[in-house]
Amino acid sequence: MATSRGTDPFAESEDQQALRALARDVAQRAVAPPARDADLTGELSKDAVAALAAADLFRVTIGEDWGGLGLGDVEAAIVLEEVARQDVSTAICCQLAFNGPSRGIEHLGGAALKDRWLPRVADGEAIVSIGITEPDAGSAVQDMRSALVADGPGRWRLSGYKNYSTLGHLAEGILVWCRWPDGEGAKGIGAVVVPMDRDGVALTGRHWGMGIHAATEAEVAFDGVVVTEDDILVAGEPTTTAAFKVLLGHLNHERCGNAAMCVGAAQGALEHAVRYMNERQLGGHPIGDLQGLRWKLSDMAVQLEGARLLLTRAVHLAGPGGTPPPLETALAKTAANLAAKLVCDEAMQIHGGYGYSHEYPVERAYRDIRGLCFGAGTVEAQRNFIGSSVVAGRTTVSPGWLDPLAG
């Protein structure tokens, strides 16, 4: 539908506005109150998760055939922003349901995988973690060692080790990127989904990071774990990188979700800073009267709104049932990661010593978003992709852009 001059092309529909209002209400009422204790104990609030489930907020992107709402990346970003405004750790539960393994299972998996996992994820009864990163294979995923060996017709054995598997200690299943027999490098990499209670799967540890304490990363070992055809998400073909490219493309959902959480956490930090500036008195006047602090708010707002617009464009370009395009996704994630770092840091500075203490949630937001700058591909990895795209003459905004090699 054409839009007239002055009309916001990204204006939310009535249904999307209602979804945002619902997510905001649940986040303020049920997610925010236990967030500080969850951060200190390192355990998710069961009440917060139950409230999200009761509001049907784990169902957003899962198809209606499995009890979901069948919505897309736009709606996922709305909910993630509102939940992360209060607590990033809790938002990560939604991220896994919206943009993590369940998204891949629905789009790429067979009937057995869908029927086994999607209804329970939609109900908020099950978490499916994801195992990609290994000690010697972070951004260089093609160097992974986790691999399958044949064990008869339609049967394999999985051995390997994954670290940084989000919420692996609470998960019922784990989506594992691994190498098929005879594969080398990026060739032959595919993925399987196995239950965490299957023989040979062992939770070997949890990482205690700087932030995101209530949604920690787990270390998971696989020792001859039986894998059948019903467990296969994408089969690796040892002569081609096709399956690997499909898996990489699906990470664009996760990257947009990551950006949405950064936008939400930064929005929350900005709001705390504004509130503090209006309440804190200096010489009988609120510190919000000080030009220097107003300029900080200006810089924070500019960065945050730029990131929000880039994210909004990326998720809208996904369309119904589609995937956000890679260049727009990389731009959005980079902008959101950097904006969140600036906004949360300046929010702490505006609070002074209070901002550095647990008394105010801005220090938690600062710690949490720092971890998001690694997840789903580092800022540096996104910049590499953006730079290579620009040098090749690809762009998102200028129809007059010329091939730099054309002369």
C-alpha positions in Angstrom: 0.0 0.0 0.0 1.4 3.4 -1.0 2.0 5.9 1.8 1.6 9.7 1.5 4.3 12.2 2.5 4.5 12.5 6.2 3.1 9.0 6.9 5.3 6.7 8.9 5.9 3.6 6.6 6.7 1.6 9.7 3.7 2.6 11.8 2.5 -0.3 13.9 -0.9 -1.8 13.1 -3.6 -2.0 15.8 -2.7 -5.6 16.4 1.0 -4.8 16.8 0.2 -1.9 19.1 -1.9 -4.3 21.2 0.9 -6.8 21.3 3.4 -4.1 22.5 1.0 -2.9 25.2 0.5 -6.5 26.4 4.3 -7.2 26.4 5.0 -3.9 28.2 2.4 -4.7 30.9 3.7 -8.2 31.5 7.3 -6.9 31.6 6.6 -4.1 34.0 4.4 -6.2 36.2 6.1 -9.6 36.3 9.6 -9.3 34.7 11.0 -6.1 36.3 10.3 -6.9 40.1 12.4 -10.1 40.3 15.1 -9.0 37.8 17.6 -7.8 40.4 17.3 -11.0 42.5 17.6 -13.2 39.4 20.8 -11.3 38.4 22.3 -11.9 41.9 21.3 -15.6 42.2 21.9 -16.5 38.6 18.5 -18.2 38.2 15.6 -17.1 36.0 12.5 -16.0 37.8 9.9 -18.8 37.4 7.2 -16.3 38.1 8.4 -14.1 35.2 8.6 -17.0 32.8 5.1 -18.2 33.9 3.7 -14.8 33.3 5.1 -14.6 29.8 3.6 -18.0 29.1 0.2 -17.1 30.6 0.1 -14.1 28.2 0.9 -16.4 25.3 4.1 -14.4 24.6 6.2 -17.5 23.8 3.8 -18.3 20.9 4.6 -15.3 18.7 6.5 -16.7 15.8 5.6 -20.4 16.1 3.0 -21.6 13.5 -0.6 -22.0 14.3 -0.4 -25.8 13.6 1.7 -26.1 16.7 -0.2 -23.8 19.0 1.6 -20.6 18.0 0.4 -17.2 16.7 2.2 -17.5 13.4 3.6 -13.9 13.5 6.9 -12.7 12.1 10.1 -10.8 12.9 8.3 -7.5 13.4 6.2 -8.8 16.2 9.2 -10.7 17.7 11.2 -7.5 17.8 8.3 -5.7 19.5 8.1 -8.2 22.3 11.8 -8.6 22.7 12.2 -4.8 23.0 9.6 -4.5 25.7 10.9 -7.4 27.8 14.5 -6.4 27.5 13.5 -2.9 28.6 13.1 -4.5 32.0 15.5 -7.4 31.9 17.7 -8.9 29.2 18.0 -12.3 30.8 14.3 -12.9 30.7 14.1 -11.5 27.1 16.6 -14.2 26.1 14.0 -16.9 26.9 11.7 -15.2 24.3 14.6 -14.9 21.9 15.2 -18.6 22.0 11.5 -19.3 21.3 11.2 -16.6 18.6 14.5 -16.6 16.7 16.5 -19.6 18.0 16.1 -23.3 17.5 12.3 -23.3 17.2 12.4 -21.0 14.2 14.9 -23.4 12.5 12.8 -26.4 13.4 9.7 -25.0 11.9 11.3 -23.8 8.7 13.8 -26.6 8.1 12.8 -29.6 10.2 10.7 -32.7 9.5 7.4 -33.5 11.0 8.8 -35.5 13.9 11.0 -32.5 15.0 8.1 -30.1 14.7 5.6 -32.2 16.6 8.1 -33.0 19.3 9.4 -29.5 20.1 7.2 -26.7 18.8 4.0 -27.2 20.9 6.1 -27.4 24.2 8.1 -24.3 23.3 4.8 -22.4 22.4 3.4 -23.4 25.8 6.5 -22.1 27.6 7.1 -25.6 28.9 10.4 -26.3 27.1 13.6 -24.5 26.2 15.6 -25.6 23.3 19.2 -24.4 23.5 21.7 -24.1 20.6 25.2 -25.5 20.3 27.4 -23.8 17.8 30.4 -22.3 19.5 33.4 -24.5 20.5 36.6 -23.7 22.4 38.6 -23.5 19.1 35.7 -22.5 16.8 34.0 -19.3 17.7 33.4 -17.0 14.7 35.3 -19.5 12.6 32.4 -22.0 12.8 33.8 -24.1 9.9 36.6 -25.2 12.2 34.2 -27.1 14.5 35.1 -30.6 15.7 31.7 -31.9 16.7 30.9 -34.6 14.2 28.7 -37.5 13.3 30.0 -41.0 12.5 27.7 -43.6 10.7 26.2 -46.2 13.0 24.0 -48.2 10.6 21.3 -47.2 8.1 19.6 -44.0 9.2 21.6 -43.8 12.4 24.7 -41.9 13.6 26.7 -41.2 16.7 27.5 -37.6 17.7 30.6 -36.7 19.6 31.9 -33.3 20.4 31.8 -30.4 22.8 30.0 -27.1 22.7 30.4 -24.1 25.0 28.2 -21.0 25.2 25.0 -22.9 24.8 22.4 -20.4 26.0 20.3 -21.7 29.0 21.6 -25.1 28.3 21.3 -26.0 32.0 17.5 -25.5 31.8 17.0 -26.9 28.3 15.1 -30.0 27.3 16.8 -30.2 23.9 19.7 -28.7 22.1 20.2 -27.9 18.4 23.7 -28.9 17.5 25.7 -27.7 14.5 28.0 -30.6 13.6 29.9 -32.2 10.7 28.6 -35.1 8.7 30.9 -38.0 7.8 33.6 -37.1 5.3 32.9 -33.4 5.5 35.8 -30.9 5.7 35.8 -27.2 6.4 32.4 -25.7 5.7 31.4 -28.7 3.6 29.3 -31.2 5.3 28.2 -29.0 8.2 24.6 -29.6 9.2 22.5 -29.6 12.4 20.6 -32.1 14.6 18.3 -31.6 17.6 18.8 -34.0 20.5 17.1 -34.2 23.9 19.4 -33.2 26.8 18.5 -36.4 28.7 19.7 -38.7 25.9 22.5 -41.1 26.8 25.9 -39.5 26.1 24.7 -35.9 26.6 26.3 -34.2 29.6 26.1 -30.7 31.0 29.7 -30.1 32.1 29.5 -26.5 33.3 28.1 -23.0 33.2 29.9 -19.8 32.4 29.5 -17.0 34.9 29.9 -13.8 32.8 30.0 -10.1 33.4 26.3 -9.9 32.8 23.1 -11.8 31.7 23.5 -13.7 34.9 20.1 -15.3 34.9 20.5 -16.7 31.3 23.9 -18.2 31.5 25.8 -20.1 28.8 26.3 -23.8 29.3 29.1 -26.2 28.3 27.7 -29.4 26.8 29.6 -32.6 25.9 28.4 -35.3 23.5 29.9 -38.8 23.8 28.6 -41.1 21.1 25.1 -39.8 21.3 22.6 -41.7 19.1 21.2 -39.6 16.3 18.4 -40.8 14.0 16.8 -39.4 10.9 14.0 -37.9 13.1 16.6 -35.8 14.9 18.0 -34.2 11.7 17.3 -30.5 11.1 19.6 -30.0 8.1 21.7 -32.8 6.7 25.2 -31.9 5.9 26.5 -33.0 2.4 30.2 -33.6 2.4 30.7 -32.3 -1.1 28.9 -28.9 -0.7 28.5 -26.0 1.7 24.7 -25.6 0.9 23.5 -26.8 4.3 26.0 -24.6 6.1 24.8 -21.6 4.1 21.2 -22.3 5.0 22.1 -22.4 8.7 24.0 -19.2 8.5 21.1 -17.5 6.7 18.8 -18.4 9.6 21.1 -16.6 12.0 19.7 -13.3 10.6 16.5 -13.9 12.7 18.7 -14.2 15.8 20.7 -11.1 14.9 17.6 -9.0 14.6 16.4 -10.4 17.9 19.7 -9.5 19.4 19.4 -5.9 18.1 15.8 -5.7 19.4 17.0 -6.6 22.9 19.8 -4.0 22.7 17.2 -1.3 21.6 15.0 -2.4 24.5 17.7 -2.4 27.2 19.0 1.0 25.9 15.5 2.5 25.9 15.1 1.4 29.5 18.4 2.9 30.5 17.5 6.2 28.7 14.2 6.3 30.6 16.0 5.8 33.9 18.4 8.6 33.1 15.6 11.0 32.2 13.8 10.2 35.4 16.9 10.7 37.5 17.7 14.0 35.8 14.3 15.3 36.6 14.4 14.1 40.2 18.0 14.9 41.2 18.4 18.4 42.6 21.5 20.5 42.5 21.3 24.0 43.9 17.6 23.8 44.1 17.2 22.9 40.5 16.9 19.5 38.7 20.1 18.4 37.0 18.0 18.1 33.9 18.4 21.9 33.5 22.1 21.4 32.9 23.0 21.8 29.2 25.9 19.4 29.4 23.6 16.6 30.6 20.9 17.5 28.0 23.5 17.0 25.3 24.2 13.6 26.6 20.5 12.8 26.3 20.6 14.2 22.8 23.5 11.9 21.7 21.8 8.9 23.4 18.5 9.6 21.6 20.1 10.0 18.2 22.1 6.8 18.4 19.1 4.8 19.8 16.6 6.1 17.2 19.1 5.4 14.4 19.5 1.8 15.6 15.7 1.4 16.0 15.0 2.5 12.5 17.7 0.2 11.0 16.2 -2.7 12.9 12.7 -1.8 11.9 13.6 -1.7 8.3 15.4 -5.1 8.5 12.5 -6.9 10.1 10.0 -5.3 7.8 12.0 -6.5 4.8 11.7 -10.1 6.0 8.0 -10.1 5.1 5.6 -12.8 6.1 7.5 -16.1 6.7 10.7 -14.7 5.3 14.2 -14.0 6.6 15.6 -10.5 7.2 18.2 -9.7 4.4 21.8 -10.1 5.5 23.2 -6.6 4.8 20.3 -4.8 6.5 20.5 -7.2 9.4 24.2 -6.6 9.8 23.7 -2.9 9.8 20.9 -3.1 12.3 22.8 -5.4 14.7 26.0 -3.3 14.5 24.1 0.0 15.1 22.1 -1.5 18.0 25.1 -3.0 19.7 27.0 0.2 19.6 24.0 2.4 20.5 23.3 0.2 23.5 26.9 0.5 24.7 26.8 4.3 24.4 23.4 4.8 25.9 23.8 2.4 28.9 27.3 3.9 29.6 26.0 7.4 29.6 23.0 6.5 31.7 25.4 5.2 34.3 27.5 8.4 34.1 24.4 10.6 34.5 23.5 8.7 37.7 27.0 9.2 39.1 28.0 6.7 41.8 24.4 5.5 42.0 24.6 4.2 38.5 27.5 2.0 39.4 25.6 0.3 42.2 22.9 -2.4 42.3 20.5 0.2 43.6 19.7 1.3 40.1 19.1 -1.1 37.1 21.3 0.8 34.7 24.4 -1.0 35.8 22.7 -4.4 35.1 21.6 -3.2 31.6 25.2 -2.0 30.9 26.6 -5.5 31.9 23.9 -7.3 29.9 24.1 -5.5 26.6 27.9 -5.9 26.6 27.4 -9.7 26.2 25.0 -9.1 23.4 27.8 -7.5 21.4 29.3 -11.0 21.2 26.2 -13.0 20.5 24.9 -13.9 17.1 28.1 -12.7 15.5 30.4 -10.0 16.9 30.4 -6.4 15.9 33.6 -7.0 14.1 32.2 -9.9 12.1 29.2 -7.6 11.1 31.6 -4.9 10.1 33.6 -7.3 8.0 30.5 -8.3 6.1 29.3 -4.7 5.8 32.7 -3.6 4.5 33.0 -6.4 2.0 29.4 -5.6 0.8 30.2 -1.9 0.4 33.5 -2.5 -1.5 31.6 -4.8 -3.9 29.2 -2.0 -4.6 26.2 -3.4 -2.8 24.0 -0.9 -0.9 20.5 -0.7 0.6 19.7 3.0 0.0 21.1 4.4 -3.2 19.8 3.2 -6.6 22.5 5.3 -8.3 25.3 3.3 -6.6 27.8 2.3 -9.2 30.0 -0.8 -9.4 33.4 0.6 -8.2 35.2 -1.6 -10.7 33.1 -0.4 -13.6 35.2 2.8 -14.1 
